[in-house]
Each structure stands twice: as C-alpha cells, then as structure tokens.
C-alpha cells in the first residue's frame, strides 16, 4: 500500500506500542510523527498538520481527551482516533468535534491493517 501523502501524529507513552504502530504505519507508506506526551505533540502539531492523530487515553501529564480537544483548536481539520486500554465512552465534547464510537480503538489492536483502513478511509472521506 502507498500512503505517502497521509501524515499521522501518534501520542503513546508505551515505548513498545508506539514503536510497533509507528513502524507498521511507516511500512504501509504513511508519514508518522510520534510523541510520548501530549505536551510534546501540541508543540509540533501545527507544523506537522496531520490528517489523522492517534492518541492514547492515559498519558503522563495531560490525558488523551484533553489533548484531543486542545489539538482540535489548533488543527480543526485533523481527525482524531483514541487508542485506549480502558472501556471508554466518548464525551459530549469529543462528539461535538465530530468523533464517533468508531474512533475509539481498544488496545491491543491485534490486526493493524484495520487501523490502516480506518486512517485511509478518514483521509479519503475527510471523516471516519
């Protein structure tokens, strides 16, 4: 698959998960920028201008929901996916920015090709 025009920003504090997802997406042709904390990602998000941002829910410092809401104000055309190991129901604030239940991905993702399909669908349609 060739996805060179699709830029993804990944925020994940677990080194193994972050490295695995980054390597897989890069192998699929995506441009991936990965960060350990939400604060690091917020410093770079405008310059990166990602098509899709994938964020863990539990992060050191700012949590994933707070990150997504702040990131959306900086990059309102970016779509967001929440990657979490906990059962999570989207807040009204996240629904208000266009997120749906399909944007919540439970860890571990056993088949990363599903993530690729989701990102590709978002990039083609502009929304999940």
PyMOL commands that set and color helices and strands:
alter all, ss='L'
color gray80, all
select helices_A, chain A and resi 15-27+38-48+64-74+92-96+101-103+112-125
alter helices_A, ss='H'
color red, helices_A
select strands_A, chain A and resi 7-11+31-35+52-56+79-84+104-106
alter strands_A, ss='S'
color yellow, strands_A
deselect
rebuild
show_as cartoon
